[in-house]
């Protein structure tokens, strides 16, 4: 599998769009409106893209090598996965206005801690262009 394919798979697994959809369906009891969905896409993508471009500075500020951060990113992703397996989709109250696109759709569902960890570790390893493309494809 190519480097881009692995990056897409990593970000897809960390965001877990089916789980996001299950959470939305549980809260909405109907269809997601267009405006909150658009706000969620824009805000979630902006947060993850900002993390992509700040990855090197973030790791430098923490005085961590990318290899070391990869371990902690794996732990964050594993804890998120175990929580989903044990407790199922998370439940958040959702309003019918654009604000629900920011919370809970953009953050913490699309731009989740696991997604931030995946974006930070992959952009530190492979560079920003690959992660930007993969993030836009998945989100």
FENRAMO-V670585 format. One record per residue. N is the residue number from 1. RES is the residue in one small letter. PHI is phi in degrees with one decimal (999 if undefined). OMEGA is omega in whole degrees, -180 to 180 (NA if undefined). D_FIRST is the distance of its C-alpha to the first C-alpha in Angstrom with 2 decimals. Layout:
BEGIN
n = [N,N]
res = [RES,RES]
phi = [PHI,PHI]
omega = [OMEGA,OMEGA]
d_first = [D_FIRST,D_FIRST]
END
This chain:
BEGIN
n = [1,2,3,4,5,6,7,8,9,10,11,12,13,14,15,16,17,18,19,20,21,22,23,24,25,26,27,28,29,30,31,32,33,34,35,36,37,38,39,40,41,42,43,44,45,46,47,48,49,50,51,52,53,54,55,56,57,58,59,60,61,62,63,64,65,66,67,68,69,70,71,72,73,74,75,76,77,78,79,80,81,82,83,84,85,86,87,88,89,90,91,92,93,94,95,96,97,98,99,100,101,102,103,104,105,106,107,108,109,110,111,112,113,114,115,116,117,118,119,120,121,122,123,124,125,126,127,128,129,130,131,132,133,134,135,136,137,138,139]
res = [x,x,x,x,x,x,x,x,x,x,x,x,x,x,x,x,x,x,x,x,x,x,x,x,x,x,x,x,x,x,x,x,x,x,x,x,x,x,x,x,x,x,x,x,x,x,x,x,x,x,x,x,x,x,x,x,x,x,x,x,x,x,x,x,x,x,x,x,x,x,x,x,x,x,x,x,x,x,x,x,x,x,x,x,x,x,x,x,x,x,x,x,x,x,x,x,x,x,x,x,x,x,x,x,x,x,x,x,x,x,x,x,x,x,x,x,x,x,x,x,x,x,x,x,x,x,x,x,x,x,x,x,x,x,x,x,x,x,x]
phi = [999,-71.8,-61.0,-67.0,-61.4,-66.0,-63.7,-61.9,-62.0,-63.2,-70.2,-61.3,-66.4,-78.4,-79.2,57.0,-53.1,-61.5,-69.5,-62.2,-64.4,-63.2,-65.0,-64.4,-63.8,-66.9,-80.2,-81.0,53.1,169.5,-87.2,-73.6,-73.0,-65.8,-64.3,-60.9,-65.7,-66.8,-62.4,-63.1,-60.9,-64.7,-70.0,-63.0,-64.1,-63.0,-63.1,-70.7,-68.8,-62.3,-65.0,-60.9,-77.5,-97.7,-58.8,-64.6,-64.7,-63.3,-67.6,-64.8,-63.5,-83.8,56.1,-117.3,-83.7,-56.4,-64.4,-69.0,-65.3,-58.2,-65.3,-67.3,-64.2,-63.0,-65.7,-60.4,-66.2,-65.9,-62.7,-62.5,-65.0,-64.6,-61.8,-67.1,-65.7,-75.3,-111.6,77.0,-61.7,-70.8,-121.3,-129.5,-70.0,-126.5,-86.5,-100.3,-120.7,-65.8,-63.8,-68.4,-69.4,-81.2,-129.2,-102.8,-68.7,-68.0,-134.9,-105.1,-79.1,-76.0,-95.1,-84.8,-56.1,-65.6,-66.5,-60.6,-62.1,-64.5,-65.9,-63.6,-70.2,-73.1,-71.6,-69.1,-83.8,-111.4,94.4,-71.0,-57.0,-63.7,-71.5,-60.6,-62.7,-63.9,-63.9,-67.2,-67.3,-76.3,-69.4]
omega = [-178,178,178,178,178,179,178,180,180,-179,177,-180,-178,177,179,-179,176,177,176,179,178,178,180,-179,178,-176,-173,-173,-179,-179,174,-179,-176,-176,177,179,179,177,180,178,-178,-178,179,178,180,179,-179,177,175,177,178,-177,179,-173,-177,178,179,180,176,179,177,-177,179,171,178,180,179,-180,179,179,-180,176,177,178,179,-180,179,179,178,179,179,178,179,180,-176,-172,-179,-180,179,-178,178,174,-179,175,179,179,-176,-178,178,174,177,177,14,-174,-177,178,18,-176,180,179,-177,175,178,179,176,179,-180,-179,-180,-176,-179,179,175,-179,-169,-180,-172,-173,180,-178,178,-180,-179,180,180,177,-174,-177,NA]
d_first = [0.00,3.78,6.69,8.16,5.96,6.53,9.96,10.72,10.06,12.19,14.84,15.01,15.62,18.15,20.00,19.89,21.32,22.79,24.77,25.96,27.12,28.84,30.62,31.75,32.97,34.86,36.55,37.17,38.47,37.60,35.43,34.02,36.02,34.57,35.96,34.60,31.16,31.26,32.59,29.90,27.12,28.85,29.79,26.54,24.53,27.23,27.16,23.42,23.51,26.54,24.77,21.91,24.54,26.64,24.05,25.27,28.91,28.45,27.05,29.79,32.41,31.39,31.26,27.88,25.13,21.56,20.93,23.95,23.11,19.70,21.86,24.10,21.35,20.02,23.64,24.16,21.17,22.37,25.92,24.97,23.15,26.13,28.56,26.96,27.06,30.63,32.15,30.17,29.67,31.69,34.84,36.06,39.10,38.31,40.83,40.94,40.83,38.38,38.61,36.54,33.67,33.93,34.67,33.12,30.45,29.19,29.99,29.34,27.24,24.74,25.14,25.32,25.51,22.07,20.70,22.67,21.37,17.69,18.50,20.68,18.47,15.35,17.71,19.47,16.41,14.61,17.58,18.94,17.68,14.06,15.56,18.32,16.24,14.15,17.54,19.29,16.85,17.11,20.79]
END
